[in-house]
Amino acid sequence: MKLRSSRNDLYIHPFVGDVSQSCTWLESTEVTDALLEQYEMCKDVVQNTADSSVKAGLLPRLCDLVDWIVSAKMKQMRTAPKPRHETGSLSQSLQGFRLLCHELIFSLYKLGDANAATTLATKFCDYETLIDIYEDSDRPDLLQDLQHLLSDPAFADALYGRYVKRNKISLLLSQCGPHLERFVSQNTHLGWLLHIKTGDFAQASEELLTTARNENQLLSRRKRAKVDPSKPMSIKEIVEICCQDVKVDENILYRALSIICEDWHHDFLPQEMALNLKNLIYRVALSRIDWDDVFLSDDPLDKSSNSVFARLLDLVFAENKHSPAVAALILPNFHVLAGAPEFSSLVRNPKFSFVLQAYEELCRQRIEEAQSENLHDDNKMVMDIV
């Protein structure tokens, strides 16, 4: 290999298209694949043998193989034709190279040659592997050995990123390398910690507030962008679910009525279905009246005045006091309501018909009063303008 490498000029690849392949023959993919197989064979022997002399003889060869393979792979990555549009394949190739580099160098450490592993990791700027080696060795003098590398921004980013990943923020802030401030400023969620360390509490507070606002905006955008995979419910399904609730109150029922009313002027809901759903809502409200108590009372209207049905009618007028036409649209058809099958046993009691007729008359009066008030307000506005 040394002889061939000394005569590299004899083994230069010719031009490939418009890209010059400057890898030597020994750095070609075919040779590095063969060297990888040789490396695996040597590694298996070192792992499975108890003979120290065999290990001592093979470890230097393994180190040379790893050195050569990684160097060749780097040369192949640098001289390979760069795809113009397929950035994903280039990223995958780079990720694959980094994994191979980490596996080869870290295996030397596992086989017992830590010095060679750290030397190669430093040579090829594989700082992630270098930090892994020091962390796995659990050496107390880790930081002292790495201090001289902190002047390299790539190593500083790798080390500081590892502290952040391991949630060792206090250890991160205890560093004094030249690239600490740059790294922290690039990670906006850490900037306020550096300001606290330097005593600039006003700036720390401002950055915290900005970070919180940005996170709130991000969460809001995520919620709006999140698509629910379930099928949207129809108006009919929504109303039926509301009516099936045994604890349903006038607020829920009014919201269901509002949904129907809002859709009234559109073609999404057939008018016949809208009328049936409105009738269903009022039938549910009417069934919530304790008719046994009403029939035993001398004043059935007063007895039912605090029922869900009565409160629902009050809510209709309260929410539409300036729109009597809308209130009239939402109000029930009392004649249809009285003829519902579930009330067939109640119709025999005259107090049932009396209560319904009384509420119908009250609703009619309130509609007329609201119309009269609106007319009076309109006349007053005209007079004020004149």
RODO-2510 file (C-alpha; in nm, 4 decimals, decimal comma):
residues 386
     n   res          X          Y          Z
     1     m     0,0000     0,0000     0,0000
     2     k     0,2822     0,2408     0,0825
     3     l     0,4534     0,1575    -0,2477
     4     r     0,1371     0,2110    -0,4462
     5     s     0,0542     0,5330    -0,2612
     6     s     0,4004     0,6666    -0,3475
     7     r     0,3131     0,6259    -0,7159
     8     n    -0,0317     0,7832    -0,7062
     9     d     0,0183     0,9603    -1,0366
    10     l     0,0014     0,6261    -1,2181
    11     y    -0,3408     0,5461    -1,0772
    12     i    -0,5396     0,8675    -1,1259
    13     h    -0,8886     0,8090    -1,2648
    14     p    -0,9616     0,9717    -1,6037
    15     f    -1,2214     1,2447    -1,6444
    16     v    -1,5775     1,1320    -1,5810
    17     g    -1,8054     1,3648    -1,7777
    18     d    -1,7228     1,7185    -1,6698
    19     v    -1,6053     1,6096    -1,3240
    20     s    -1,2433     1,5114    -1,2586
    21     q    -1,2219     1,2089    -1,0306
    22     s    -0,9033     1,2784    -0,8373
    23     c    -0,9176     0,9716    -0,6107
    24     t    -0,6215     0,7399    -0,6488
    25     w    -0,6668     0,3715    -0,7174
    26     l    -0,6090     0,2915    -0,3503
    27     e    -0,8786     0,5436    -0,2549
    28     s    -1,1398     0,4001    -0,4891
    29     t    -1,4623     0,2469    -0,3623
    30     e    -1,3598    -0,1051    -0,4670
    31     v    -1,0385    -0,0971    -0,2640
    32     t    -1,1951     0,0642     0,0445
    33     d    -1,4695    -0,2006     0,0423
    34     a    -1,1997    -0,4720     0,0386
    35     l    -1,0137    -0,2950     0,3191
    36     l    -1,3360    -0,2787     0,5212
    37     e    -1,3689    -0,6556     0,4934
    38     q    -1,0102    -0,6958     0,6071
    39     y    -1,0775    -0,4613     0,8965
    40     e    -1,3790    -0,6685     1,0070
    41     m    -1,1713    -0,9866     0,9957
    42     c    -0,8903    -0,8351     1,2009
    43     k    -1,1361    -0,6904     1,4509
    44     d    -1,3021    -1,0304     1,5028
    45     v    -0,9623    -1,1878     1,5695
    46     v    -0,8678    -0,9186     1,8242
    47     q    -1,2040    -0,9487     2,0001
    48     n    -1,1979    -1,3271     2,0237
    49     t    -0,8364    -1,3958     2,1075
    50     a    -0,6844    -1,4093     2,4563
    51     d    -0,3287    -1,3910     2,3243
    52     s    -0,1901    -1,0488     2,4099
    53     s     0,0871    -1,0781     2,1537
    54     v    -0,1659    -1,1317     1,8755
    55     k    -0,3607    -0,8250     1,9923
    56     a    -0,0439    -0,6191     2,0131
    57     g     0,0429    -0,7167     1,6575
    58     l    -0,2976    -0,6578     1,5043
    59     l    -0,4006    -0,3331     1,6772
    60     p    -0,1475    -0,1165     1,4862
    61     r    -0,2727    -0,2725     1,1604
    62     l    -0,6295    -0,1941     1,2588
    63     c    -0,5338     0,1655     1,3303
    64     d    -0,3672     0,1934     0,9887
    65     l    -0,6708     0,0400     0,8202
    66     v    -0,9099     0,2804     0,9954
    67     d    -0,6856     0,5752     0,9095
    68     w    -0,6706     0,4749     0,5437
    69     i    -1,0394     0,3874     0,5098
    70     v    -1,1634     0,7123     0,6668
    71     s    -0,9195     0,9172     0,4581
    72     a    -1,0320     0,7409     0,1406
    73     k    -1,4004     0,7869     0,2260
    74     m    -1,3417     1,1567     0,2869
    75     k    -1,1683     1,1866    -0,0502
    76     q    -1,4573     1,0051    -0,2178
    77     m    -1,7107     1,2396    -0,0554
    78     r    -1,5166     1,5487    -0,1656
    79     t    -1,4646     1,4420    -0,5253
    80     a    -1,8012     1,2783    -0,5932
    81     p    -2,0261     1,4637    -0,8407
    82     k    -2,2611     1,6909    -0,6493
    83     p    -2,6290     1,6394    -0,7412
    84     r    -2,7968     1,9652    -0,8347
    85     h    -3,1421     1,8886    -0,7024
    86     e    -3,1214     1,5711    -0,4919
    87     t    -3,0062     1,7326    -0,1676
    88     g    -3,1678     1,4505     0,0316
    89     s    -2,9338     1,1857    -0,1149
    90     l    -2,6311     1,4043    -0,0424
    91     s    -2,7442     1,4476     0,3186
    92     q    -2,7924     1,0720     0,3535
    93     s    -2,4437     1,0072     0,2150
    94     l    -2,2928     1,2516     0,4624
    95     q    -2,4861     1,0960     0,7501
    96     g    -2,3709     0,7493     0,6417
    97     f    -2,0092     0,8653     0,6325
    98     r    -2,0342     1,0104     0,9816
    99     l    -2,1802     0,6885     1,1190
   100     l    -1,9076     0,4804     0,9537
   101     c    -1,6373     0,7129     1,0844
   102     h    -1,7797     0,6946     1,4361
   103     e    -1,8076     0,3151     1,4226
   104     l    -1,4505     0,2639     1,3003
   105     i    -1,2795     0,5039     1,5392
   106     f    -1,4867     0,4151     1,8446
   107     s    -1,4192     0,0438     1,7832
   108     l    -1,0471     0,1108     1,8347
   109     y    -1,1263     0,2550     2,1760
   110     k    -1,3405    -0,0493     2,2609
   111     l    -1,0573    -0,2796     2,1526
   112     g    -0,8257    -0,1100     2,4021
   113     d    -0,6328     0,1476     2,1983
   114     a    -0,7804     0,4702     2,3376
   115     n    -0,4812     0,6840     2,2369
   116     a    -0,5090     0,5827     1,8705
   117     a    -0,8855     0,6410     1,8779
   118     t    -0,8540     0,9928     2,0211
   119     t    -0,5722     1,0736     1,7817
   120     l    -0,7749     0,9677     1,4773
   121     a    -1,0899     1,1430     1,6044
   122     t    -0,8901     1,4640     1,6431
   123     k    -0,7237     1,4195     1,3024
   124     f    -1,0537     1,3795     1,1198
   125     c    -1,2344     1,6410     1,3344
   126     d    -1,4842     1,3760     1,4477
   127     y    -1,5560     1,5622     1,7685
   128     e    -1,8734     1,3715     1,8496
   129     t    -1,6741     1,0480     1,8648
   130     l    -1,3974     1,2186     2,0610
   131     i    -1,6472     1,3362     2,3237
   132     d    -1,8036     0,9888     2,3336
   133     i    -1,4637     0,8363     2,4063
   134     y    -1,3913     1,0745     2,6928
   135     e    -1,7411     1,0341     2,8393
   136     d    -1,7253     0,6544     2,8195
   137     s    -1,3832     0,6492     2,9849
   138     d    -1,5269     0,8585     3,2729
   139     r    -1,2019     1,0472     3,3085
   140     p    -1,2056     1,3281     3,5675
   141     d    -0,9557     1,5305     3,3631
   142     l    -1,1869     1,5403     3,0615
   143     l    -1,2259     1,9177     3,0450
   144     q    -0,8571     1,9801     3,0922
   145     d    -0,7700     1,7536     2,7995
   146     l    -1,0275     1,9203     2,5752
   147     q    -0,9598     2,2829     2,6656
   148     h    -0,7044     2,3243     2,3879
   149     l    -0,9708     2,2275     2,1307
   150     l    -1,2264     2,4880     2,2414
   151     s    -1,0708     2,7403     2,0062
   152     d    -1,2157     2,5331     1,7187
   153     p    -1,5785     2,6451     1,6674
   154     a    -1,6799     2,3008     1,5380
   155     f    -1,5543     2,1297     1,8529
   156     a    -1,7078     2,3991     2,0739
   157     d    -2,0462     2,3502     1,9073
   158     a    -2,0211     1,9718     1,9506
   159     l    -1,9257     1,9960     2,3179
   160     y    -2,1783     2,2658     2,4062
   161     g    -2,4495     2,0854     2,2100
   162     r    -2,3757     1,7714     2,4120
   163     y    -2,4186     1,9672     2,7360
   164     v    -2,7539     2,0979     2,6179
   165     k    -2,8653     1,7513     2,5057
   166     r    -2,7675     1,6024     2,8435
   167     n    -2,9340     1,8939     3,0260
   168     k    -2,6042     2,0018     3,1811
   169     i    -2,6727     2,3736     3,1527
   170     s    -2,4729     2,4671     3,4624
   171     l    -2,1684     2,2865     3,3207
   172     l    -2,2207     2,4666     2,9906
   173     l    -2,2283     2,8083     3,1557
   174     s    -1,9161     2,7278     3,3570
   175     q    -1,7134     2,7183     3,0341
   176     c    -1,5043     3,0146     2,9324
   177     g    -1,4207     2,9318     2,5702
   178     p    -1,4220     3,2041     2,3039
   179     h    -1,7217     3,0501     2,1263
   180     l    -1,9555     3,0136     2,4242
   181     e    -2,1314     3,3464     2,3734
   182     r    -2,1798     3,2752     2,0021
   183     f    -2,3266     2,9311     2,0724
   184     v    -2,5631     3,0595     2,3388
   185     s    -2,6768     3,3535     2,1257
   186     q    -2,7637     3,1117     1,8423
   187     n    -2,9821     2,9109     2,0816
   188     t    -3,2412     3,1705     2,1812
   189     h    -3,3786     2,9564     2,4645
   190     l    -3,0377     2,9767     2,6391
   191     g    -2,9511     3,3432     2,5900
   192     w    -3,1267     3,4578     2,9076
   193     l    -2,9119     3,2202     3,1157
   194     l    -2,5952     3,3865     2,9921
   195     h    -2,7370     3,7298     3,0811
   196     i    -2,8162     3,6069     3,4328
   197     k    -2,4610     3,4754     3,4645
   198     t    -2,3220     3,8157     3,3639
   199     g    -2,5696     4,0013     3,5885
   200     d    -2,7694     4,1656     3,3098
   201     f    -3,1104     4,0820     3,4590
   202     a    -3,3047     4,3370     3,2516
   203     q    -3,1820     4,1821     2,9267
   204     a    -3,2515     3,8330     3,0636
   205     s    -3,6100     3,9334     3,1456
   206     e    -3,6601     4,0826     2,8004
   207     e    -3,5279     3,7689     2,6263
   208     l    -3,7465     3,5449     2,8422
   209     l    -4,0528     3,7494     2,7508
   210     t    -3,9647     3,7391     2,3797
   211     t    -3,9077     3,3632     2,3942
   212     a    -4,2420     3,3087     2,5681
   213     r    -4,4247     3,5152     2,3059
   214     n    -4,2563     3,3282     2,0211
   215     e    -4,3477     2,9942     2,1766
   216     n    -4,7094     3,1017     2,2215
   217     q    -4,7268     3,2092     1,8572
   218     l    -4,5692     2,8804     1,7490
   219     l    -4,8166     2,6778     1,9547
   220     s    -5,1053     2,8778     1,8115
   221     r    -4,9858     2,8151     1,4556
   222     r    -4,9443     2,4450     1,5285
   223     k    -5,2965     2,4201     1,6648
   224     r    -5,4369     2,5968     1,3604
   225     a    -5,2307     2,3858     1,1228
   226     k    -5,3119     2,0577     1,2931
   227     v    -5,5571     1,8621     1,0844
   228     d    -5,7964     1,6352     1,2702
   229     p    -5,8035     1,3023     1,0837
   230     s    -6,1558     1,2260     1,2046
   231     k    -6,4514     1,2964     0,9786
   232     p    -6,6224     1,6341     1,0422
   233     m    -6,9572     1,6026     1,2189
   234     s    -7,2691     1,7164     1,0402
   235     i    -7,5154     1,9629     1,1939
   236     k    -7,7623     1,6800     1,2421
   237     e    -7,5067     1,4732     1,4349
   238     i    -7,4115     1,7697     1,6553
   239     v    -7,7730     1,8436     1,7454
   240     e    -7,8502     1,4778     1,8165
   241     i    -7,5470     1,4458     2,0456
   242     c    -7,6590     1,7568     2,2369
   243     c    -8,0094     1,6161     2,2785
   244     q    -7,8811     1,2800     2,4008
   245     d    -7,7001     1,4401     2,6951
   246     v    -7,8990     1,3587     3,0104
   247     k    -7,7553     1,6699     3,1805
   248     v    -7,8311     1,9025     2,8927
   249     d    -7,9285     2,2562     2,9931
   250     e    -8,0765     2,5581     2,8169
   251     n    -7,7339     2,6913     2,7122
   252     i    -7,6408     2,3768     2,5211
   253     l    -7,9848     2,3554     2,3626
   254     y    -7,9736     2,7219     2,2605
   255     r    -7,6335     2,6705     2,1003
   256     a    -7,7812     2,3836     1,8999
   257     l    -8,0678     2,6095     1,7930
   258     s    -7,8196     2,8790     1,6933
   259     i    -7,6320     2,6348     1,4711
   260     i    -7,9542     2,5512     1,2907
   261     c    -8,0507     2,9186     1,2608
   262     e    -7,7083     3,0194     1,1286
   263     d    -7,7399     2,7577     0,8555
   264     w    -8,1015     2,8467     0,7779
   265     h    -8,0144     3,0782     0,4907
   266     h    -7,7716     2,8321     0,3315
   267     d    -7,8217     2,5148     0,1362
   268     f    -7,6171     2,2895     0,3662
   269     l    -7,9191     2,1787     0,5683
   270     p    -8,2572     2,1039     0,4061
   271     q    -8,5386     2,3134     0,5533
   272     e    -8,7426     2,0077     0,6471
   273     m    -8,4496     1,8622     0,8407
   274     a    -8,3886     2,1984     1,0096
   275     l    -8,7518     2,2106     1,1279
   276     n    -8,7320     1,8516     1,2532
   277     l    -8,4128     1,9223     1,4462
   278     k    -8,5595     2,2373     1,5996
   279     n    -8,8654     2,0387     1,7035
   280     l    -8,6391     1,7711     1,8537
   281     i    -8,4572     2,0301     2,0662
   282     y    -8,7805     2,1722     2,2086
   283     r    -8,9193     1,8228     2,2697
   284     v    -8,6118     1,7440     2,4768
   285     a    -8,6504     2,0700     2,6706
   286     l    -9,0220     2,0056     2,7270
   287     s    -8,9552     1,6514     2,8507
   288     r    -8,7279     1,7952     3,1239
   289     i    -9,0346     1,9433     3,2994
   290     d    -9,1511     1,7449     3,6016
   291     w    -9,5088     1,7101     3,4793
   292     d    -9,6232     1,5170     3,7878
   293     d    -9,5495     1,8218     4,0039
   294     v    -9,7041     2,0544     3,7445
   295     f   -10,0287     1,8528     3,7312
   296     l   -10,0551     1,8537     4,1126
   297     s    -9,9962     2,2284     4,1355
   298     d   -10,2685     2,4930     4,1533
   299     d   -10,0514     2,7206     3,9393
   300     p    -9,8966     2,4946     3,6700
   301     l    -9,7430     2,7868     3,4804
   302     d    -9,5535     2,9095     3,7859
   303     k    -9,4487     2,5526     3,8704
   304     s    -9,2864     2,5131     3,5279
   305     s    -9,1302     2,8615     3,5172
   306     n    -8,7912     2,7349     3,6357
   307     s    -8,7735     2,4426     3,3938
   308     v    -8,5207     2,3976     3,1121
   309     f    -8,8007     2,4687     2,8632
   310     a    -8,8929     2,8033     3,0204
   311     r    -8,5301     2,9100     3,0599
   312     l    -8,4643     2,8170     2,6962
   313     l    -8,7481     3,0463     2,5808
   314     d    -8,6123     3,3262     2,8009
   315     l    -8,2660     3,2766     2,6535
   316     v    -8,4017     3,3001     2,2999
   317     f    -8,5478     3,6437     2,3726
   318     a    -8,2483     3,7593     2,5771
   319     e    -8,0027     3,6766     2,2959
   320     n    -8,2236     3,8268     2,0237
   321     k    -8,3871     4,1232     2,1968
   322     h    -8,2962     4,3508     1,9058
   323     s    -8,3875     4,0925     1,6428
   324     p    -8,7469     3,9802     1,6973
   325     a    -8,7532     3,8239     1,3499
   326     v    -8,4683     3,5939     1,4453
   327     a    -8,6360     3,5092     1,7765
   328     a    -8,9564     3,4218     1,5920
   329     l    -8,7584     3,1955     1,3621
   330     i    -8,5997     3,0114     1,6543
   331     l    -8,9179     2,9739     1,8614
   332     p    -9,1018     2,6396     1,8429
   333     n    -9,4220     2,5495     1,6640
   334     f    -9,6344     2,4792     1,9719
   335     h    -9,9019     2,2890     1,7797
   336     v    -9,6451     2,0468     1,6335
   337     l    -9,4826     2,0219     1,9746
   338     a    -9,8100     1,9253     2,1444
   339     g    -9,8673     1,6496     1,8885
   340     a    -9,5349     1,4745     1,9490
   341     p    -9,5786     1,0996     2,0194
   342     e    -9,3842     1,1108     2,3483
   343     f    -9,6401     1,3540     2,4930
   344     s    -9,9485     1,1512     2,3948
   345     s   -10,0130     1,0467     2,7564
   346     l    -9,9744     1,4070     2,8802
   347     v   -10,2245     1,5547     2,6338
   348     r   -10,5073     1,3896     2,8273
   349     n   -10,4417     1,6259     3,1165
   350     p   -10,5820     1,9743     3,0429
   351     k   -10,2997     2,1377     3,2379
   352     f   -10,0507     2,0222     2,9725
   353     s   -10,2392     2,2058     2,6975
   354     f   -10,2834     2,5044     2,9275
   355     v    -9,9100     2,5340     2,9923
   356     l    -9,8232     2,5120     2,6217
   357     q   -10,0907     2,7643     2,5224
   358     a    -9,9743     2,9989     2,7977
   359     y    -9,6124     2,9868     2,6780
   360     e    -9,7263     3,0338     2,3192
   361     e    -9,9213     3,3448     2,4167
   362     l    -9,6292     3,4778     2,6239
   363     c    -9,3950     3,4320     2,3287
   364     r    -9,6377     3,6102     2,0966
   365     q    -9,6642     3,9041     2,3366
   366     r    -9,2886     3,9310     2,3766
   367     i    -9,2402     3,9265     2,0000
   368     e    -9,4925     4,2094     1,9616
   369     e    -9,3291     4,4087     2,2417
   370     a    -8,9849     4,3661     2,0840
   371     q    -9,1166     4,4763     1,7442
   372     s    -9,2848     4,7779     1,9021
   373     e    -8,9655     4,8782     2,0846
   374     n    -8,7586     4,8447     1,7694
   375     l    -9,0112     5,0578     1,5778
   376     h    -9,0031     5,3214     1,8506
   377     d    -8,6224     5,3251     1,8458
   378     d    -8,6203     5,3608     1,4664
   379     n    -8,8645     5,6531     1,4804
   380     k    -8,6598     5,8213     1,7488
   381     m    -8,3451     5,7820     1,5394
   382     v    -8,5211     5,9393     1,2392
   383     m    -8,6406     6,2326     1,4505
   384     d    -8,2907     6,2848     1,5875
   385     i    -8,1511     6,2929     1,2364
   386     v    -8,4212     6,5403     1,1212
***
